[in-house]
């Protein structure tokens, strides 16, 4: 799941949706178009995506059944708790549930969601990007359908970095290592430029996402394929990868000119640090691009004042009806002006010349064990994640789709200039998933406590402490850090 604050997601999504709606021009096909009479299938989606899910649910209603969307609570922990309680209470009105991508194994092992029919599972392997599909699996069986996905990129101040490099940055993707990120940030400070490197370092799920991306990029893993064996320090190679990942976190957290609030940063705070002009780099989800454009047009981003002439388009009054959307030409100009100062690149590598492996975000849908209509629920689930649905999630939800083919849509690419990078980072060799284990929630809680505050520890010693904490979660010895 993309774990940025809801308020920033909403305004970034509106900006992305405005551009997409203006440029895609693709008809959104309904499931069968008519509402059923007698059978109701209830879909429970995270609050942040519930509005769009409700629209797609209406599209997927047929003459046999009506699909109705419902919103889960705003906080991920509350969402998980509500679904678990309903499953344990055998709530027969719960048919399809939206799950954070790291809950699949837990819910499958508990018997709260049903395995996919072979035919649907085979179809998913042919169409769904490999990274998101990994999050839907448990013990070689598919238990969920990725609905939308996400991956973090490196975002940077292009104008400041060009001063550091002493040259113009070409049109191709800029490929940096974490060592270079730290080095260039320090040099920028020496030249009087921005110095901060923003990452998600607060004691919450975001710091585990950061650690996991670094760890897998270094050749390590938290847990083996069996979902039980802790692999942080089980071999010299894995131990070296764990120490390397922690060393990078410490280097960023203690770098000269660092953000004074670095150990409290989440996605929203990282975004703000970049928009204020204090940071030269940040790792974050794609929502920050639309946010920078929207706030730049409003005059709140000092290096994007050229966007002011688009303020009425990007920031229409809240009560405005039928507000105009940017034309294709306007959207191209907005993107061009933005990328002269604020641009994106692949997630930094840990090993020079070797692409990073970035942790997958997003939401999966699964059929609940409590459903009274298993056949119809799987049919509806197929509709909720088909091409028409994916286009609507992208247009109105501002979330990257899980179908590889949609990234080739010319109009989609105009609104998402980073589409190539997103797709590239969601492939088999470049996507990392958080440990696929029923014990992940306990593990994450314990690891967060050990990692915080980032940089206050010795990487070599912490590697052993993380192993002990992960093993504690595996052994079910409690959640108290």
C-alpha positions as CSV (number, residue, x, y, z in Angstrom):
1,X,0.0,0.0,0.0
2,X,1.2,3.5,-0.8
3,X,1.5,4.9,2.7
4,X,1.6,8.6,2.2
5,X,-0.7,10.8,4.3
6,X,-4.3,10.9,3.0
7,X,-4.5,14.7,2.6
8,X,-1.5,14.8,0.2
9,X,-2.8,11.8,-1.7
10,X,-6.2,13.6,-2.3
11,X,-4.8,16.8,-3.8
12,X,-2.1,15.0,-5.8
13,X,-4.8,12.6,-7.1
14,X,-7.0,15.5,-8.2
15,X,-4.1,17.1,-10.1
16,X,-3.2,13.8,-11.8
17,X,-6.8,13.1,-12.6
18,X,-7.3,16.4,-14.3
19,X,-4.4,15.8,-16.7
20,X,-5.4,12.2,-17.4
21,X,-9.0,13.0,-18.1
22,X,-8.0,15.6,-20.6
23,X,-5.5,13.5,-22.5
24,X,-6.5,9.8,-22.4
25,X,-9.8,10.0,-24.3
26,X,-10.4,6.3,-23.8
27,X,-13.9,5.0,-23.2
28,X,-14.4,3.2,-19.9
29,X,-16.3,0.1,-20.5
30,X,-18.9,-1.0,-17.9
31,X,-19.1,-4.6,-16.8
32,X,-22.5,-5.4,-18.1
33,X,-24.2,-2.1,-17.3
34,X,-27.4,-3.3,-15.6
35,X,-28.0,-3.7,-11.9
36,X,-28.9,-7.1,-10.6
37,X,-31.9,-8.0,-8.5
38,X,-31.6,-10.3,-5.6
39,X,-27.9,-10.9,-5.1
40,X,-25.7,-8.1,-3.6
41,X,-21.9,-8.4,-3.6
42,X,-20.2,-6.0,-1.1
43,X,-16.7,-4.7,-1.8
44,X,-14.8,-3.2,1.1
45,X,-12.0,-0.9,-0.1
46,X,-9.6,1.4,1.7
47,X,-11.0,4.8,2.3
48,X,-8.5,6.5,0.1
49,X,-9.6,4.5,-2.9
50,X,-13.2,3.9,-2.0
51,X,-14.8,6.6,-4.2
52,X,-13.4,5.2,-7.4
53,X,-14.0,1.6,-6.3
54,X,-17.7,2.5,-5.8
55,X,-17.9,3.7,-9.4
56,X,-16.1,0.6,-10.7
57,X,-18.4,-1.6,-8.6
58,X,-21.4,0.0,-10.3
59,X,-19.8,-0.7,-13.7
60,X,-19.4,-4.4,-12.7
61,X,-23.0,-4.9,-11.6
62,X,-24.9,-7.4,-13.9
63,X,-28.4,-8.8,-14.4
64,X,-27.4,-11.5,-11.9
65,X,-26.0,-9.4,-9.1
66,X,-25.3,-5.9,-7.9
67,X,-21.8,-4.9,-6.8
68,X,-21.8,-2.3,-4.0
69,X,-18.6,-0.5,-2.8
70,X,-18.0,0.4,0.8
71,X,-15.3,2.4,2.5
72,X,-13.0,0.9,5.2
73,X,-11.5,3.2,7.9
74,X,-8.8,5.7,6.9
75,X,-5.9,4.1,8.8
76,X,-4.4,0.8,7.5
77,X,-4.3,-0.8,11.0
78,X,-8.0,0.0,11.5
79,X,-8.8,-1.5,8.0
80,X,-7.0,-4.7,8.8
81,X,-8.6,-5.0,12.2
82,X,-12.1,-4.5,10.8
83,X,-11.7,-7.1,8.1
84,X,-10.2,-9.6,10.6
85,X,-13.0,-9.1,13.0
86,X,-15.7,-9.6,10.3
87,X,-13.9,-12.7,9.1
88,X,-13.7,-14.2,12.6
89,X,-17.3,-13.3,13.2
90,X,-18.4,-15.0,9.9
91,X,-19.9,-11.8,8.6
92,X,-21.8,-13.2,5.5
93,X,-22.2,-9.7,4.0
94,X,-18.5,-9.4,3.4
95,X,-17.7,-10.7,-0.2
96,X,-14.6,-8.9,-1.5
97,X,-12.0,-7.1,0.5
98,X,-9.3,-4.6,-0.3
99,X,-6.0,-5.5,1.3
100,X,-2.7,-3.8,1.8
101,X,-0.2,-5.7,-0.4
102,X,1.7,-7.1,2.6
103,X,-1.4,-8.8,4.2
104,X,-2.0,-11.5,1.6
105,X,0.0,-14.2,3.4
106,X,-1.5,-13.5,6.8
107,X,-5.1,-13.5,5.5
108,X,-4.5,-16.6,3.4
109,X,-2.9,-18.6,6.2
110,X,-5.8,-17.6,8.5
111,X,-8.3,-18.8,6.0
112,X,-10.0,-15.4,5.7
113,X,-9.6,-15.2,1.9
114,X,-10.1,-17.8,-0.8
115,X,-7.6,-19.1,-3.3
116,X,-8.1,-18.1,-7.0
117,X,-9.7,-20.5,-9.5
118,X,-6.9,-21.9,-11.7
119,X,-8.2,-20.2,-14.9
120,X,-8.2,-16.7,-13.3
121,X,-4.7,-17.3,-11.8
122,X,-3.3,-18.4,-15.2
123,X,-4.8,-15.3,-16.8
124,X,-3.2,-13.0,-14.2
125,X,0.3,-14.4,-14.9
126,X,-0.1,-13.3,-18.5
127,X,-1.2,-9.8,-17.9
128,X,-0.3,-8.5,-14.5
129,X,3.1,-7.0,-13.8
130,X,5.4,-9.4,-12.0
131,X,6.1,-7.2,-9.0
132,X,2.5,-6.6,-8.0
133,X,1.6,-10.2,-8.7
134,X,4.2,-11.4,-6.2
135,X,2.2,-9.6,-3.5
136,X,-0.9,-11.6,-4.3
137,X,0.7,-15.0,-3.7
138,X,1.1,-17.3,-0.7
139,X,2.8,-20.7,-1.0
140,X,2.7,-20.7,-4.8
141,X,-1.1,-20.0,-4.9
142,X,-2.8,-16.8,-5.8
143,X,-5.1,-15.5,-3.2
144,X,-5.7,-11.9,-4.4
145,X,-5.9,-9.7,-7.5
146,X,-3.7,-6.6,-7.6
147,X,-6.0,-3.6,-8.1
148,X,-3.5,-0.8,-8.2
149,X,0.2,-0.6,-7.5
150,X,3.1,1.8,-6.8
151,X,6.9,2.1,-6.6
152,X,9.2,4.8,-5.3
153,X,11.5,6.8,-7.5
154,X,14.4,9.2,-6.9
155,X,13.2,12.8,-7.2
156,X,15.8,15.5,-7.5
157,X,16.3,19.2,-8.0
158,X,17.6,19.2,-11.6
159,X,18.8,22.8,-11.6
160,X,20.8,22.2,-8.4
161,X,22.3,18.9,-9.5
162,X,23.4,20.4,-12.8
163,X,25.5,22.9,-10.8
164,X,27.0,20.1,-8.8
165,X,27.9,18.1,-12.0
166,X,29.0,21.1,-13.9
167,X,26.9,20.1,-16.9
168,X,23.4,19.8,-18.3
169,X,21.6,16.5,-17.5
170,X,20.6,14.8,-20.7
171,X,17.2,13.5,-21.7
172,X,17.9,9.9,-20.6
173,X,17.2,8.6,-17.1
174,X,19.8,9.7,-14.5
175,X,21.2,6.6,-12.8
176,X,22.8,7.2,-9.4
177,X,24.0,5.1,-6.5
178,X,23.2,6.0,-2.9
179,X,26.9,6.8,-2.4
180,X,26.6,9.4,-5.2
181,X,23.4,10.8,-3.7
182,X,25.2,11.5,-0.4
183,X,28.2,12.8,-2.2
184,X,26.3,15.2,-4.5
185,X,24.1,16.5,-1.6
186,X,27.3,17.5,0.3
187,X,28.8,19.2,-2.7
188,X,25.5,21.1,-3.4
189,X,25.9,22.5,0.1
190,X,29.4,23.6,-0.6
191,X,28.1,25.5,-3.6
192,X,25.3,27.1,-1.6
193,X,22.6,24.9,-2.9
194,X,20.0,22.6,-1.2
195,X,21.5,19.8,0.9
196,X,18.8,17.6,2.3
197,X,18.1,14.0,1.3
198,X,14.5,13.2,2.2
199,X,13.5,9.6,3.0
200,X,10.9,7.9,5.2
201,X,12.7,7.5,8.5
202,X,10.0,7.9,11.2
203,X,9.1,4.9,13.3
204,X,6.3,3.5,11.1
205,X,5.9,1.2,8.1
206,X,7.8,3.7,5.8
207,X,11.1,3.0,7.5
208,X,10.7,-0.7,6.9
209,X,9.9,-0.1,3.2
210,X,13.1,2.0,2.9
211,X,15.2,-0.7,4.7
212,X,13.6,-3.5,2.6
213,X,14.4,-1.7,-0.7
214,X,18.1,-1.2,0.3
215,X,18.4,-4.7,1.6
216,X,17.1,-6.4,-1.5
217,X,19.1,-4.0,-3.7
218,X,22.2,-5.2,-1.8
219,X,21.4,-8.8,-2.4
220,X,19.8,-9.6,0.9
221,X,16.4,-10.7,2.2
222,X,14.5,-10.6,5.4
223,X,12.7,-14.0,5.1
224,X,13.2,-17.0,2.8
225,X,10.6,-18.3,0.4
226,X,9.1,-20.6,3.0
227,X,7.8,-17.5,4.9
228,X,9.4,-18.8,8.1
229,X,13.1,-18.6,8.0
230,X,14.8,-15.3,8.9
231,X,17.6,-14.6,6.4
232,X,19.0,-11.3,7.6
233,X,22.3,-12.7,8.9
234,X,22.0,-16.5,8.1
235,X,25.0,-16.4,5.7
236,X,28.0,-14.1,5.3
237,X,26.5,-12.8,2.1
238,X,23.2,-12.0,3.7
239,X,24.8,-10.4,6.7
240,X,27.0,-8.2,4.5
241,X,23.9,-7.1,2.6
242,X,22.1,-6.2,5.8
243,X,25.0,-4.2,7.1
244,X,25.3,-2.4,3.8
245,X,21.7,-1.4,3.8
246,X,22.0,-0.1,7.4
247,X,25.2,1.7,6.6
248,X,23.4,3.6,3.8
249,X,20.6,4.6,6.1
250,X,23.1,5.8,8.7
251,X,25.0,7.8,6.1
252,X,21.9,9.6,4.9
253,X,20.6,10.2,8.4
254,X,24.0,11.7,9.5
255,X,24.9,13.5,6.3
256,X,26.0,17.2,6.5
257,X,23.1,19.5,5.9
258,X,20.6,16.8,6.7
259,X,17.0,17.7,7.5
260,X,16.8,18.5,11.2
261,X,13.6,16.4,11.5
262,X,15.0,13.5,9.4
263,X,14.1,10.8,11.9
264,X,10.5,12.0,11.9
265,X,10.0,12.1,8.1
266,X,7.1,10.3,6.5
267,X,6.0,10.6,2.8
268,X,4.2,13.9,3.4
269,X,7.0,15.6,5.3
270,X,9.5,14.4,2.7
271,X,7.4,16.0,0.0
272,X,7.2,19.3,1.9
273,X,10.9,19.4,2.5
274,X,11.5,19.1,-1.3
275,X,8.8,21.6,-2.2
276,X,10.2,24.2,0.3
277,X,13.5,24.1,-1.6
278,X,15.6,22.6,1.2
279,X,16.2,19.2,-0.4
280,X,18.2,18.2,-3.5
281,X,17.0,14.6,-3.4
282,X,14.1,12.5,-2.1
283,X,12.8,9.0,-2.4
284,X,9.1,8.9,-2.6
285,X,6.0,7.7,-4.5
286,X,4.9,9.3,-7.8
287,X,2.2,11.5,-6.1
288,X,4.9,14.1,-5.4
289,X,5.1,15.1,-9.0
290,X,1.4,16.3,-9.3
291,X,1.7,17.8,-5.8
292,X,4.8,19.9,-6.8
293,X,2.9,21.1,-9.9
294,X,-0.3,22.0,-8.0
295,X,1.6,23.8,-5.2
296,X,4.1,25.4,-7.6
297,X,1.2,26.9,-9.5
298,X,-0.1,28.3,-6.2
299,X,3.2,29.9,-5.5
300,X,4.2,27.6,-2.7
301,X,7.2,26.0,-4.4
302,X,9.9,28.7,-4.8
303,X,11.7,27.0,-7.8
304,X,8.4,26.3,-9.8
305,X,7.0,29.9,-10.0
306,X,6.8,29.5,-13.8
307,X,3.7,27.4,-13.2
308,X,1.8,30.3,-11.8
309,X,0.0,30.9,-15.1
310,X,-1.6,27.5,-14.7
311,X,-2.9,28.1,-11.2
312,X,-6.6,28.3,-12.3
313,X,-6.3,25.0,-14.1
314,X,-4.4,23.1,-11.4
315,X,-6.1,24.7,-8.4
316,X,-9.8,25.4,-9.3
317,X,-12.1,26.5,-6.5
318,X,-13.4,23.7,-4.4
319,X,-17.0,24.6,-5.3
320,X,-16.3,25.0,-9.0
321,X,-18.4,22.9,-11.3
322,X,-17.1,21.6,-14.6
323,X,-13.7,23.2,-14.1
324,X,-11.6,23.0,-17.3
325,X,-8.9,20.5,-17.5
326,X,-5.5,21.1,-19.1
327,X,-5.3,20.5,-22.8
328,X,-2.7,18.2,-24.2
329,X,-0.6,21.2,-25.1
330,X,-1.0,22.8,-21.7
331,X,-0.1,19.5,-19.9
332,X,3.0,19.1,-22.0
333,X,4.1,22.6,-21.1
334,X,3.3,22.1,-17.4
335,X,5.4,18.9,-17.4
336,X,8.3,20.5,-19.4
337,X,8.5,23.5,-17.0
338,X,8.3,21.2,-14.0
339,X,11.1,18.9,-15.2
340,X,13.5,21.8,-15.8
341,X,13.8,22.2,-12.0
342,X,12.2,19.1,-10.5
343,X,12.7,15.7,-12.2
344,X,12.7,12.0,-11.5
345,X,15.1,9.1,-11.9
346,X,15.3,5.4,-11.1
347,X,15.6,4.5,-7.4
348,X,19.2,4.8,-6.4
349,X,21.3,1.6,-6.7
350,X,23.2,0.1,-3.8
351,X,25.7,-1.6,-6.2
352,X,27.0,0.5,-9.0
353,X,25.8,-0.8,-12.4
354,X,23.1,-3.0,-10.8
355,X,19.5,-1.7,-10.8
356,X,17.9,-1.3,-7.4
357,X,15.0,-3.5,-6.3
358,X,12.2,-1.2,-5.0
359,X,9.5,-2.2,-2.6
360,X,6.0,-2.6,-4.2
361,X,3.1,-0.6,-2.8
362,X,-0.6,-0.8,-3.7
363,X,-3.9,-2.6,-2.9
364,X,-5.1,-6.1,-3.7
365,X,-8.7,-7.3,-3.8
366,X,-9.5,-10.8,-2.5
367,X,-12.7,-12.9,-2.1
368,X,-13.6,-13.3,1.6
369,X,-14.2,-16.7,3.0
370,X,-17.5,-15.3,4.4
371,X,-19.1,-14.8,1.0
372,X,-22.3,-16.7,0.2
373,X,-21.7,-16.2,-3.5
374,X,-18.2,-17.5,-4.3
375,X,-18.7,-18.0,-8.0
376,X,-20.3,-14.5,-8.5
377,X,-17.7,-12.9,-6.2
378,X,-14.8,-14.2,-8.4
379,X,-16.6,-13.0,-11.5
380,X,-17.1,-9.6,-10.0
381,X,-13.4,-9.5,-8.8
382,X,-12.3,-10.2,-12.4
383,X,-14.3,-7.1,-13.5
384,X,-13.0,-5.0,-10.7
385,X,-9.5,-5.5,-12.0
386,X,-10.0,-5.7,-15.8
387,X,-8.6,-3.1,-18.2
388,X,-11.6,-0.8,-18.0
389,X,-11.4,-0.8,-14.2
390,X,-7.6,-0.2,-14.3
391,X,-8.1,2.8,-16.6
392,X,-10.6,4.3,-14.2
393,X,-8.4,3.8,-11.2
394,X,-5.6,5.6,-13.1
395,X,-7.8,8.4,-14.4
396,X,-9.8,9.2,-11.2
397,X,-7.6,7.6,-8.6
398,X,-4.2,8.7,-9.8
399,X,-2.7,5.3,-9.1
400,X,-0.3,3.3,-11.3
401,X,-2.1,0.4,-13.1
402,X,-1.1,-3.3,-12.7
403,X,-1.5,-4.2,-16.4
404,X,1.7,-3.9,-18.4
405,X,-0.1,-2.9,-21.6
406,X,-1.6,0.3,-20.1
407,X,1.9,1.8,-19.8
408,X,2.1,1.9,-23.6
409,X,-0.9,4.1,-24.0
410,X,0.3,7.3,-25.6
411,X,-2.1,9.5,-23.7
412,X,-1.4,7.9,-20.4
413,X,2.3,8.5,-20.9
414,X,1.6,12.2,-21.4
415,X,0.0,12.6,-18.0
416,X,2.5,10.2,-16.4
417,X,5.9,11.1,-17.9
418,X,7.5,8.7,-15.4
419,X,5.5,5.8,-16.7
420,X,8.5,4.0,-18.1
421,X,10.3,4.1,-14.8
422,X,7.3,2.9,-12.9
423,X,6.8,-0.1,-15.2
424,X,10.5,-0.9,-15.3
425,X,10.7,-1.0,-11.5
426,X,7.7,-3.3,-11.3
427,X,9.4,-6.2,-13.2
428,X,10.5,-9.5,-11.8
429,X,14.2,-8.5,-11.5
430,X,13.6,-5.0,-10.1
431,X,10.6,-5.3,-7.8
432,X,11.0,-6.1,-4.1
433,X,8.2,-7.2,-1.9
434,X,8.0,-7.0,1.9
435,X,8.5,-10.4,3.5
436,X,5.7,-12.8,2.4
437,X,4.8,-14.3,5.7
438,X,1.8,-14.4,8.0
439,X,3.9,-12.8,10.7
440,X,4.7,-9.7,8.7
441,X,2.7,-7.2,10.8
442,X,4.4,-8.4,14.0
443,X,7.8,-8.3,12.3
444,X,7.3,-4.8,10.9
445,X,6.3,-3.5,14.4
446,X,9.4,-4.9,16.0
447,X,11.8,-3.9,13.2
448,X,10.5,-0.3,13.3
449,X,11.3,-0.1,17.0
450,X,14.9,-1.3,16.3
451,X,15.5,1.0,13.3
452,X,14.3,4.1,15.1
453,X,15.9,6.6,15.5
454,X,17.7,6.0,12.2
455,X,21.4,6.5,12.4
456,X,21.7,6.3,16.2
457,X,23.1,2.7,16.0
458,X,26.0,0.7,14.8
459,X,25.1,-1.1,11.6
460,X,27.0,-4.3,12.4
461,X,25.4,-4.6,15.9
462,X,22.0,-3.7,14.7
463,X,22.1,-6.5,12.1
464,X,22.1,-9.0,14.9
465,X,19.4,-7.1,16.8
466,X,17.1,-7.1,13.7
467,X,17.6,-10.8,13.3
468,X,16.6,-11.4,16.9
469,X,13.6,-9.2,16.5
470,X,12.5,-10.9,13.3
471,X,12.9,-14.3,14.9
472,X,10.8,-13.1,17.9
473,X,8.0,-12.2,15.5
474,X,8.3,-15.6,13.8
475,X,8.1,-17.3,17.1
476,X,5.0,-15.4,18.1
477,X,6.5,-14.0,21.3
478,X,4.6,-10.8,21.3
479,X,4.5,-7.4,19.7
480,X,5.9,-5.3,22.6
481,X,9.3,-4.0,21.2
